[in-house]
Amino acid sequence: MSEQRHSRTARSPSPDLFEAGRQADLEQNQPLAARLRPENLEEFVGQDHILGPGRLLRRAIQADQLSSLIFYGPPGTGKTTLAHVIANTTRSHFITINAVLAGVAAIREAIEDAQERRDLHRQRTILFVDEVHRFNKAQQDALLPWVENGTVILVGATTENPYFSVNRPLVSRSRLFQLKPLDPEALRTVALHALDHPRGYGKWNVVVEKDALDHLVNVANGDARSLLNALELAVETTPAAAGGGPIRIDLAVAEESIQKRAVLYDKEGDYHFDTISAFIKSLRGSDPDAAMYWLARMVYAGEDPSFIFRRMLIFASEDVGAADPQSLQLVAAAAEAFDRVGLPEGRFHLAQAALQLATAPKSNSVLAFFDALAAVENETDGEVPNHLKDASRDSEGFGHGANYLYPHAYRDHWVAQQYLPSGLQGRVFYQPSGEGRERAIQEDVRRRRELQLAAMVEEEAGGGEVLAVSPEDRLKDQWLRRAAGEFSGHLGSIRERIFGALSLERHHRVLDLNAGTGLLSWEAARRVPAGGVWSVCGDMTMAVGLRETAAQLDELDRPTVLECGLDDLEETLRKQDDPGLRFDAVIGRNALGPLAGKADAVRLIAGLMAPEGRISLVENIQRQAQRLSALVPLDDLEGDLGERVLAAEEGIYEDSTNPRVSWDADDLAALFEASDLAKVNCATEIYTCSRRIAVQQLGHWFNPGGEQHHTFAHHLRRHMDDQELHQVHKLFEQKLTDKHVQWTTTYLHLTATAP
């Protein structure tokens, strides 16, 4: 059997002063986890997402440039240890208090000490508050002004979500870092370190069998303290073998030392809300396996089944709704059955209800009510239309109910008439999905709306010709936009598409290949506040603008602006403080298309990726750009002039020497695949919008240009004389000036993953 052996020869303690001996005894009697607490960053194990090379927190600790911090994470992940590392690293005075034991008096004493050191010695003070969420409001308020004026730099540690458990003013003045459960490899490193280190069992003769160590690591579930406590119990309660042999820790001893996996869960805190959120999102995503797992997590941790049923009853209407109306009835019946049966058999009813919801077709069309509610809250109340009013009381005096069309008197029991107030006619609230039962009614709803709109327009036009809806009519225009599914905010949709493919985490490092105005860089900075953003900007003017904008942010929050092109990027990064910097995500918009050396750029990008890093790029495929010749009737030109216009324009896009047009989606995908990147995926999209052609735009197209700036007219002149060029220009002016045309742009969205 494979085993891990650690043996050291014990030495007799040398005489020392009484105080030193007492201190040594005190340290030796500390729990193993306390004795092995790391002293510096090099000894710290795990949390590479916030302490790895180039990470913001590591840079801040090494530079001794800390602002107020709050460490948030489950037990045993190193929050208190990290505070001690800071204490051993910083030149500031370090004070530690525990929020469970300390009161306002302890805070006041720490503040007085900090003021004295600042005034007399010009020394900063870092105040570490363990379990900071245990401070009540009065205690947190007592601390706030001294954090705000810089008398102390707060370092807090908490297992509770600070956004809910710590005063908002304190949170807003602190930088938050989330620590995660340690992975098995990190836990194994911690255990082996304990067996080898003199402060642990390095002087003992201990043998830990491989399956025993595997069990300790597995059941510790990411908690280093739990692992060390179990290891300590196993070693110190197991007798050595006869004849001075080793202390042998086998699987049976390990199982006795740590028997049951601890599931992180609290019924009022983060894990409670995070787990029910994961459960609901798994139901919404129609993943029955994940739904069963999260349900089991909650039941195992002792969650109240009535709470789970309550959330499933809401889900049955909110997310399944009209797509499968039977789901609500089934969940309600399961909840009633659970009340009669109870646990443990009632778990069958929980599971059945969850499986029904996970596998049911989904529709959130009931949200139509909240759209209508917003209209009631925000818009002027509309009078009930006369034909809908109650005719039983005053039809003779006021004509209420007159001209109402009784649907049952018509074919299919339906007739086109308006049911909304006049100010809301044409508004759409309910959008049936294409799932389940709603799929069958979707087309009927759409057809009836079209007839109702036609009835409204005809009524307003006095029965005359139906005219196009005026753009000044906001309500009707809104109806048409929703009915046609018109795109809006095109740049915003591109940005969301780029970031939607990344799954960024707060600690990630992001490289923006073509920062420009910062469209992507600023969004990246918002999404990775504990990581960093590096923005490549080849234009000096743009780089200056980015830096001026970034100057408004705290220094540690600013993107690093790299004033260079992609061909100089490697050399520029080499000059940075960390030449081994690697990126978790690479983003860009129109970063590669104009480059002549695309293959070199792709190889460079691949070499800058961290393991499993993601690439998300959007490129405008210029070869498939909108043809200007398609906007006008070329048949109006004399002779073969129209054909020559076509030939001139196609010549622009067939120029193999022009890097902007000499590639397509397959070419770019092949370059990424050749660079050993995985999961290379390309998707093209044609975007069409209405575009007004102004006089200035026409002037730009037909400007003579020059050798450095080739205009449309420059290419046309190769196929015609000046008089013929004038004819073409005249045709464009007549047909396009101040006219709206349908303009198409073809985009490529490329994603890839580093191995």
N, C-alpha and C positions, 0 to 999 in steps of 0.2 A: 504494500500500500504506500502510495506517495505520501510524504510527510514533510513538514517544515521544522528543522532542528535549529535551536539557538542555545548555545552553551557558553558560559563565561566562568572563569575561575574567580571565586570571591576572595577579596583581600581583607586583612584585618584592619579595622578602623584605627587611624593614628590618633593619639591624644590631642585634644583641642581645648580651647577655653569653654567654660560651662555654657555661656550664652550661645556660642556657635553650635555646641552639641544640642542644646535645646531647640535651636532653630532647625537643625538638621532633622531632629526627631519629628518636629512639627511638619516639615515638608514631606518626610517619609510616610507620615500617617495620613497625608492627604489622599483622596481617591486617585486612582490611576489617571483618570481623565484630566484632573487638575495638575498632576505632576508632569504630564506630557504636553502641557500647553505650549505651542510654538512661541518662539521669541522674536522671529523676524519673518519677512515675506517668503524667504527661501524655504523655511521649514513648514510653511502653511500648505495644507493639502486641499485640493479641490477649489471650487468657485472660480474656475478659469474664465467664466463669462464676464466677471467683473474685475479679476485680478491678473488675467493673462497679459502677455506682452502687448504694449500699446493701449491697454484699457485705461479709461479715464481715472478710476480709483487708484490703480497702481501708480500712475503718473503723479497723482496728487499726493499720495503717501510718500513716494520717493523724493518729491520736490518739497515736502513739508509745507504744502500750500492747501491745507484742508479748510473747507468751509463746514458749516454745521451738517451733520450726516445722521441718517436714521437707517439702521440695518434691520431688515424685515425678513423673516423666514422661519421655518419650523425648527423645533429643538434639535440640538446636536449638529448644526450645520456650520458653526464657527463664528457666530455673531460676537460673543464675548471674547473669544480668542482673537478676532480681528481687532477689537478695541485694544487688547493688550499688545498686539503687534504695533499699533499706532503709538501706544505709550512708550514702547522701547525704541521707536524710530524718531519721534518728534523731538524738537528742541523746546517745545512748550511744556509748561507745568501740567501735569496730568492728575485729575481728581476723579475718583470712582465712588459712586453712590448707588445703592440698590433701591429702586422705587418701592419695593415691598416693605422695606424697613425704614426708609428715610421719610421725613416730613418737611414742612416749610422751614423749620429751624435748621435742618441740615442743608437745605438749599441756600438759606441766608448765610450760613457759615462759609459755604463754598464760594459764594459771591464776594464776601468780604475778603477772603484769601486772594481771589482773583484780582480784585481791585488793588489790593496792596502790592501784589507782584507787578501789575501793570504800571502803577504809579512810581514805585521805588526801583524796580529792576527792568522795566520795559519788556517784560516777559508775558507772552500770551498764556492763557489757561484753556485747556481742553477738559470739559466736564463730561465724563462718561456716565450715563444713566442706564443701568440694566433694568429690563422689564419696564421701559418708560411708559407703556400703556397703563401701568398700575397707578401712576400719578392721577389724582383726581383733578377736577377743573381748577380748583384753587391753587394746587401745587403747580400745575402747568402754567397758570396765569402768573404765578410768582416768578417763574423762570423766564417767561417770554421777554420782558423788557431788557434783560441782561444779554439774551441771545441777540436781540434786535440791535443793541448798541455796540455789540462786539466785545463786551466784557468777558464772556466765555464763548467758546466754540462748543456747541452741543454735539455729542456723539451718543445717539440712543440706540438701544437694541430692543426689539419687540417680536413676539410671535403672532401678534394681532395685526390686521391690516391698518397701517397708520392713518389712512384716509378716514377711518371710522373710529379709531381708538385714541388718536392724538389730536390735540387742538389744531384746527385748521391754520391759525396764524403760525404755529410752530412748524407745521408741515410745509407751509409756503416758504419758510425761511431755511429749509433744510433740503439737502439732496438725498433722495431715497435710493437705496440699493437693495435689491431682493436677492437673498441667498437661497439656493436650491438644495434639496436633499442630495447627499453625496452619491455618486455612482458606485457600482460594486468595485471597480478598480481602485478608486480613491479609498474606499473603506478597507480594502485589502492592504493598501499601502499603510494606512493608519495602524492596522493590527500588527503587521510585520515590524513597523517602527517601534511599537510598544514592546514587542518581544526582544528587540535588539538594543534598545536605548538603555543606558545605565539608570536613568530615572524610572524606567519601567522594569522589565525582567531580563535586562541584558546580563546581569550577574547571576541569574538563576539558570538552572539546567531544565529547560522546558521543551517538550516535543508536542507540536500541534499537528494532528493528522489533517490531510487535505480536505476530506469531507467534513471534518469538524469546523475547519476555518470557513469553508463554503457555507455551512449552516449559519454560523455566526454572522457572516456578511449578509446573507440573504434575509434573515429574520430581523436584522437591525434596521432594514428598510430605509437606508439613507441617513440614519442617525448615528454619528460617530460616538457620541457619549454613551448611547445604548450599547454599542458594540464593545467599547472599552469597559463598561461596567460588567457586561457578561463575561468578557475575557478575564477580568479581575476576579470575579466570583469563581470561575472555572479553575484558574491557576491556584488561588489561595485556599480553596477548599478541597483540592485534590492532593492526596499524599504522594510523596515520591516513591518510586519503586524500591523494593528491598535491596539492601546492599549499596545504598547511595546512588541508585539509578535516577533517571530523569522523571520529572512530573509529566505524565503523558495525558494529553487532552484528546480523547477520541470522540466520536459522534455522540455517544450516549451522554458523556459529560457535557458536551456543548448543548445538547437538547435540554438537559436539566437546567442549564444556566440561562437560557433564553428560549422560552417555549412557544410563545405566540407573537405573531407579527403585530406590531402596533400600527393601527390605521390612523392617520392624521385626520381628526374630525372633531368639530365642536358644534354644538347645536345652535349657537348664536353668532359665530364668527365666520371667518373667511372660508374655512374648509366646508362648512355647511352650505354656504351660498355658492361656492365654486362647484361643489359636487352636484347639487341640484341643477345648476346651470348646465353642467356637462350632460346630465341626464336628459334635460329638456331639449338641448341642442342635438343630442343623438336621436331622440324621437323625431325631431323636426327634419333631421337628415336621413330619416328612414333607414337607420342602421340598428337592427334588432340586437346584434351581438354587443355593440357598445352600450345600448340601453340596458341589457341584462347585467353587464358589468357594473355600471354606475348604480343601478338599483341594488345590486348585491352589496356594493360598498356602503350604501346608506343603511341597509338592513343590518349588515354586520356590525356597523358602528352604533346601532341603536336608535336610528332616526325614527321619529313618530310616524307610523304608517298613515295616519289621518292627514298629515302634512303632505305626504307623497300623493295620496289620492286627490287632495285638494288641487295640487298643481296639475295632475293629469286631467281632472275635470275641466280646468281652465283651458288646457291644451286642446282638449277634444273640440272645443268651440273655436278657439283662437287660431289653431294651426291645421285642423282637419276640416272642421266646419261643414259646409254644404257639399264638399267632395265626398264625404261618407257620413251622413247624418246618424247612422247606426252606432258610430263609435261613442258618441256621448251617452247613448242608452246603455251600451255595454259597460263603460267605465262606471256609470252610476250604479248599475246592478252589481258590479264587482265590489264597489265600495260598501254597498248595503250588505252583501254577502260576508265581507270581511268583518263588519260590525257584529254579525251573528256568530261567526266562527272563531275569530281571534287568531293569535299566534300559537303555535308555529304554522298550522295548516293554512292560515290566511295568506301566507306567502304565495300560494298558488293563484289567488285572486289578484294580488299585486302583479305577478308576472304575466298573467293573462291580459290584464288591462294594458300593461306596458307593451306587450307584443302586438296587441291590436292597434295601438296608436303608432307604433314604429312601422308597421307594414301597411297602414291605411294610406290612400291617396291624400295629398295635402292641398289645402287652400286656406289662405288668410283673408278671403274676401269679406269676412265679417267686419274687417277694419273699415269698411265703407261707413259704418255707423259713426266712427270717430272723425272721418272726413266731414260727414254731415254735421256732427256736433261742433266742429271747428267753424263751419259756415254759420251756424246759429250764433256762436259766441262772437264772431268777428265781423259779421255783415248785418246790415239793416234788416230787421224783420220784414218779411214779405207778407202781404195780405193774402189770405186764402183766396184762390181764384173763384170768381163768382159761380162758375158751374159746379164747383166742388162743395159749396156751402150747403148747409142743412136746409133742405126745402120744406121740411115738415112744419116749420113755425112761421116763416115770413116770406114765403115764395110770392104771395100776392102783392105785398107791400113793397118789397125790395127786389123781387125777381131772383132770389137766391135759388141756386140749383138749376136755373134755366140753361138750356143748351147742353146739359150733361148727356153724354152718350153712354148708354147702358151696355157694357161689354158683352153680356150674355145674349144680347139681341143680334150679335154679329158673328160672322164665321170665325171659328176657332176661339170664340169667347174673348175676342180682343179687338179693340179699335184704337186708331191713333188719335190721341188727344193729350193735352198737357196737364200734368198733375203737380208740377212745381210752381211756386210763386213766379210772377212775371220777371222779377229781377234775377232769378236763378234758372230760367229756362235754358236748357242745353247743358246744364252742369252734370257731370258724371261722378257718382260716388261709388257705386258697386261695379267691380271689375271681376267677372267670373273667371276662374282659372280653367285651364284645359285638362284638369284631372278629375277622375272619378265621375260622379253624377253631374258635376258642373260642366263637364265636356259636352254633355248632351244638350244643355241649355245655353251654352255660350253663344252659338250662332243665332239662336232665337232672340236672345237679349240684344245682340248687335243689330240684327235686322230691324227689330222694333224701334231701337233708338234712331236708326237712320230714317225710318218713316216718321217718327215724332219730330225730328229736326226738320224734315221736309214740310210737315204740317205747320210748324212754327214759322218757317220762312215764308211759306205761301200765305199764311194769315197776315203777316206783316206787310207783304207785298200786295195785298188786296187781290189775291188770286191771279196775279200777273205772272210774268216770267220769273223763275227762280234765279236770282243773281248770286254771284260769288259772295261769300261772307266778307264784310269789310274788316280790314285789320284793326280799325278803330274800335270795333265791338269786342271788348275784352272778354266778356263772358262766352260769347259764341266762339271766339278764337281759341279760348281755353278748351272748349269742348272738342274742337277740331284737332288741336295738338294732341290731346289725350287719345282721341279715337284713332289718329294716324300713327301714334307712337313716334312723333318727331324727336330727333336728337337735339340736345342743348348742352351747352358747356363742353364743347369738344375737347379743349385742352384738359379740362378737369377729368374727362373720361379717360384720356390717354394716361394721365398721371395715376389714376386709380387702377388702370390695367397694369401698369408697370409695378406698382407696389403690391397689387393683389396677388402677384405670382411669387412673392418673396417670403411671406410669413416672418416678418422682422420681429426681433425681440429687443428689449430695451438696451441690452448690452452690445448689440452688434456693431461692427465697423462697416461703413458703407463708402463705396467709391463712386462718385458721379463723373462719368467720362466726359461730359460736355455740359458744364454747369450753366453757361450762358447767363440768363437773368436770375437763375436760382430756382426755377420752377420745381425741379426735383430735389435740389439740395435742402431747401427750407423744409419741405415735407419730410425728408429723411431725418433732419435734425429733430423734428417733433417726435418722430417714431423711435429714435434711439437715444434718449436723453442720458443713458448711462454708458453709451458706447462712443462713437465718433463718426464724423463725416469728413471725407476728403473730396474737394471739388476741383476738377481739372478745368482750367479756363485758359484757352489759347489766345484770347483777345485781351489786351492789356486794359482797355477801357472797361470791359465787362468785369475783369478781375478787381479793378479799383472799386467799382460799384458794389461788388459782392463784399469786399472787405469793409467798406463804409457801412453797409447794412449790418454786417456781422458785429461791428463795433458796438452796436446797441445791446448786444447780449453779454452775459457773463463770459469771462475768458474761456472757461472750461466748456461752455456750451457752443462756442463758435465753430463753424466748419473750418477746416484747414484748406485755404485757397492755394492751389498749386498752379502758378502762372506758367503754363507750358502746354504744348501739344502732346498727343499720345506718343509721338515719336521720341519725345524727351522725358516721358513720364518716369521711366525706370531710373534715369540719372537723377531726376528731381527727388524721387522718393529715397534714393540712396543718401541724399544729403540731409534727410530728416533724422530726428533723434533715434529712431528705431528702424534700421535698414531691413530688418526681418519682418516688417509689417505685412500682414495678410488680411484680406477683406472677406467678411461673411456675405456681402452682397455687392454686386456691381450693377449699376443702373446707367441708363443713358438714353437720350433722345436725339436722333440724327447725329450720332457720334462717329459712326464708321463709314456711312455712305459717301462722304466727300473725300475720304482718304485714298491715296494712291497705293500705299502699302498696307492693305487690309489684312493680309496674312500675318505680317509681322505684328500688327496691333492685336490680333486675336491671340497669337502665341503669348504676347506680353500679358494680356488680360488673364489668360489661363494660369500663368505663372504667379499671379498676384492673389489667387483665390485661396482662402482657407479651406481645409477639408470640409466637403459637403456644402461649400458656399454656393450661392445662387446668383445667376446672371439674368437680368430682365432688361431687354432693349426694345425700343420702338424706332424703326427707321422708315423714312418716306422713300418708297421705291420710285425714284425719278424716271426710270425707264417706262413706267406705266402712268406717267403724269397726264393731267388733262391736256388734250390736244386743242390748241386754239382754233385750228381749222375746223373743228367739229362744232364751233359755236355760230358759224355763219354759213349761209347757202353758197357754196363755191360755184354752183352752176350759174350764178348771176354774172360771173366773170367771163370775159371774152375768150374764145378759142380754148387752148389747152392751159391757160393761165392757172385755173383751179388745180389741175393735176400737178403743175410745177410748185404750187403752194404746198400741196401734200408732200411732194418729194423733198422739198426744202425742210419741212418740219420733221419728217421721219429721219432725215439725215442727222438731225440733232441727237436723236435717241439711239442711233446706230453707230455712233462714234466710239469705237473701242478704246481710244486713247483718253477718253474723258472718264475719270473714276466715278463721277456722279451718276453716270447712266450705264456704265459697262458691267453691271451686276444685277442679279435678281435674287429672289428668296433662296433658291436652291444653291446658288453660288456661296452665299453667306453661311448657310447651314453646313455646307461641305467644309468650309474653313474651320468652323467650331468643332465639327466631328473629327477633323484631322488633328486637333490639338488635345485629343484624349479627354475631352469633356463629355460627361454622361448626360443622358436624357435631353438631348438637343431637340427642341421642338420649335417649329415655325408656323405661324398662323397669319394669313393675310386678310385684310379687311378693306373694303372699298367704302369710303365715306363720301356721301353726297350732300351738298348743302346749296342753298340759294345764295348767289353772290352777285352783288351789284357792280357793274363795270363802269367805273368813273372815267372822266376825260383824262385824268392824270395817269390812270393805268394804261390807257391806250397810248398816251404819249410815251410812256416807258417802253412799251413793246416795240413801237416804231421809231424810237430814237436810233440814230445811226450807230451809236456805240463806238467801239474801238477795238484794238488788238487785245486789250486786257479785259474788256467788258463786252461780251458778245450778246447782243439783243436779238429779238425775233427778226427785226428788219435786217440785221447783219447777215443772218443765214438766208433770208429771202433774196438778198441782193446777188447771191451766187447763182441764182436761177432766173433772174429777170433784170430788165433795165430799170432806170429811175421812173419812167412813165408808167410802166406796169406795176412797180412797187407803189406808186401813188394811187393807182386804181384799187389795189388790195387794201391800202390804208383807208381809202374812202368807203369801201364796202364795210370794213369793220366799224368805222364811225357811224355809218347809217344804221347798222343792225344792232350795235351793242351799246352805244353811248347812253349811260344812265338806265340801262336795262338790267333786269335780273336774269341770270342764267343758272342752270344746274351745273355745278362744278364738282368734279370727282377727284378724290385723292386716294391713293392706294398705300396702305401702311403694312409693314411687316412687324409682328411682335415675336421676338426670338427669346427663348428661355433655355438655360442649360444649367447643369449642376457639376461642381467640381468633384472628382473622385475622393 
